[in-house]
Amino acid sequence: MKIAGQYNNLTLKHSSNSSYSPNFGIKFKMPVLLADIFVKQEDSAKNITKIKKLHAGKFGTECKNSIPLANFEEMFGLKELEKLYKKGLSTNTEGWADAFLKAKADRPLSTSSVYDCSVMYLFNKDTNTHFLYHSQFNKDKTAFDTLIKTFMPEGFTKADILPGINKWYARHWETLPKMLQALKENNKNAIVNVHHYSSKMPEVVGYKGNLYEIPNHRIEMGFYDKGQASFKICDMKANSLLEEVKYNSKTLAKIAVTRELYAQKGYNAEILKILNRLLDEYQQKLLSQIEP
């Protein structure tokens, strides 16, 4: 998010347009052994139990024991990258907050332009599902609790937190402790790591339980203050989606129409599960009010 409070785009959009097309011709495959070593090191990183020494780093906000993001494009060979870029999903490129994505964990999820906002990434190794959330800076703990329970009802085994750019480190003090508290209270046994940028304003990617970055190639080409979406854009906002479902669940007939509408939108299976579960809950409430 560029500046908190300046987002008002609450429409639900789904577009196949992307603002960035990866240049595979200049990428080289990192040795598999080196990639494996990095992932193992990341997985064994110290579990964060408290946010300490939050400060402005070179590119992003850092804290004690935060982990630099690895370059997503250097972790895989060209053929694998081509497949991942075709099936991944991105939020918007403008940094509008409250954006989220959910899918099976072998489908990359990304967000961009994380300024005074923060990213929360959840992974469940048992269900092979993951959830990426681009959060506004002043979100309270109760809101994080609701998000976790609503969009990851299966729970999570690992979580990652990422504050935005270094300029807004003071605002990240308002977000990270509450985010961490919500994660710990929802699963005290889950490993939680904090990450920080390794380059200027990168695109943040969640994949198979780990958080990475894709360098911002638009900035490298001279486009100042521009985000990028390397994957198919699916721009959903958590709060507006919840309000939309609630509004369309006032009658049984409306629920049936809304369910069919969502089925036609082309959302992935994990998103449809969430939407149908929410509709089921409203439907059961309405049915319970009908006299036998």
N, C-alpha and C positions, 0 to 999 in steps of 0.2 A: 504494500500500500504506500502511495507516495506521501500523503499527509493525512493523518487520521482525521476522520470526520468529513472528508471531502468525497466519499463515495456515496452515490445514490442510485446506482444501476442495480435494481433488484429484479430484473427480468431474467427468465430462464432461457438460456440460449444454447444451441448445439450446432456447431459449425465444423466443417472439415477443413476450413482455411487455416493455414499456419503462417506466422510471420517470418519463419526462419526455415530454410531448407539446408540440412547438414551437407557439408562438402566432404564426401567420403574420399575424394582423391588425395587429400592431404593428411589422412589419418593413418597411423601405423599401429600394428597389433603389439600390445605390451606382452612380454613373456608371461605365460600362464602362471608360472611359479611365483613371480613377483606379485601378480594380482591376488593370488591365493593367500600369500603372506600378508598383504595389506588387509584383506577382509578378515583374516583371523586376528590380526592385531586390533582391528576395530571392534570385533565381537568380544574381545577379551578386555576392552577398555574398562576403566574403573566406573562402577555404577554410581551415578550422581545422586546424592541424597539431599543436597542443599546447594543453592546457587551462591557461590562465593566469588568475590573479587571481580565482579562484572565491570568491564572496561572497554574502551574503544581500541580495537586492534587495527591492523594494517588496512583491512578491507571491511570487515564486519565487526560486530560486537562479540567479545570473547569473555570467558569466565575461567575460573580455575578448573583444570582438567577437561576443558572443551577440546574437541577433536577437529582438525582441519578437514574440510570436505575433499574427498578424492575426485579426480576428473573422470566423469562417467565415460567419456569418449576414449579414455586410455585403458579402460578395464576389460574391453572386449575386442575381438577381431572384427574386420570390416563386414564380413557376412552376417555375423551376429548383430552388429549395430544396425545394419539395414533392416533386419527383421524387427528389432526393438523399436526403431523409429516408425515403422509402419503400424505397430499395434499399441503404442503408448498413447497416453492422454495428457493434455495440458489444460490448465485454467486459463484465464485471460492474460494478456501481456501487460496490461496497464497497472497491475498491482492492486486492483480492487479487492478489498478484504472480504472475509467471510466465505471465500471460495473453497470448495472441497472436491475431492475425487475419491472414489473407492473402486477396487477391482481385485481380481486375483493378483497375487504378488509377483507373478511373472510378466505382468503388464506394467511398464514404467508409468509413473504419475509425476507430473511436474508443475511447478508454479514459478512465477517470475516477479521481478520488481518488488522485492521484499525490503521495504525501507524501515519505517518505525514499527512495522508489524513483525510477527514471528511465525514460524512454521512448526506444526505439530505432526509427527508421523508415527502411526501405529501399525504394528505387524503382529499377526497371529500365525505362528509356525504350524499349528495343528490344522487350521482351516486353509492355510496358504492365502490369506486375504490381507490387504493393507489399505490404509486410509491416510490421505494427505490433506491437511487443513491449513489454510492461509488466514491467520487470525489478526483481527484489529488489535491495536496495542493496549487498549484499556478494557479488554474483556475480563469479566470477573470469574472466580472459580466455579460458581454455580453453573455458568454458561458452559464452561469446559466439561463439567460433570454431565450435563445434558447431551452435549455433542458426543462424548465417549459412549454413553449408554445408548444413544439413538443410532449412531452410525457404525458402531462396533459392538453390537449386542453379544457377539460371540466372544468378546474380550480380546485382550492382547497379551503377548508374551514379551514384547520388546517395544520400546518407544524411543523416539529421537526428537530433540528440540533444537530449533535453529533461530536465533535472533537475527534481525536484519542488519543494515549497514551501520558502520561505526559512528556516524554522525548522531544517531538517535539512541545511543547506549543508555542514556538516562531513562528514556521511555521504556526500554526493555526491562529495566528494574521493576516496572509496574506490571509486566506480563509474565516473565519467566517463573518467578516464585509461585504464582497462582497456578500456572500451567503444570509445573512440577508437582505441586501439592495435589492437584486433581488426579494426575497420573498415579501417584503413589497410593492415594486413597482408593482408587479403583482397582489397583493390583499392586500390593506391597511387594510381591515377589518378582515383578517385571524389571528387567534391566532398562534403565533410562540413561541415555547419553545426550550430552549437549555438543553441538557442532558450531563451527564458525567458517566464514568464507575463506577460500584460498585464492580468490581472484575478485576483480571489481564487478559488483552487481551481477552475479551469475544466475543462471536458471537452476533451480533446486529440484532434484530428482529422487524419488523414492523407488527402490527396486529390490525385491526379494529380501526385505527386512533391513536394508541399509540405505543411508542417505548419501547422495552424491551431488556434484554440481556439473553443469555444462557451461563452460566459459561463455560470456556474453559476446558473441561474434558481431552483433550489431554495433556494440560500443567499440570493438576492435576496429571496425570499419569507419568509425568516426561519427556514429549516431549517438549523440549524448543523451543520457537519461532515457534509454529505450529498452524495454523488456523484450523477451523473445519466447516463442512457443515452438518447441522442436517437434511436438507431437500434435495429433488431432485435438482441436480445441473443444472442450465440453465445459462450458462456463456455468457452473451451478453455484448458487449461494445458499448456504445452510439455512439461515433464518427465513429467507423469502420462500424457500422450498417448503419448510415446515408450515408457514402461514398459508401457502398455496394449497397444501393437502388439507389443512384444517378448513379452509373456506369451501373447498369442493367436497366436503364430507358432511354436509348438513342434512342430506337425505340419502336413503338407500339407492335411489335412482341416480343421484349425482355421483355417488361413490362408484357405481357400475360404469358410468360414462368416463369418469376420471381414470379408472383402472384400465379401460380400453385405450384411452388417449395415451397414457404412459407406455403401454405395450407397443404402440405405433411409433414412438419417438426414437427408437433405436438405442436406448440406454443399455449398458452392459448388464449382465445377469445380477451382479452384486448391488447395483443401484436399484434395479427393479425389485429385488428382495426387500430393500429398505422401504421403498414406496408402497409395495403391497402389504408389508407388515403394518405400516402406519394406517393404511386404509382399512385393514382388518380390525385394528383396534377401535377405530371410529365406528365401523360397522357393528361390532359387538356391543358397543355402548348404545347404539340406536335400537338394536334388536332387544336389548335388555329393558328398554323403555316401553316396548310394545306389550300390551296386556294379553295374556293367554286366552 
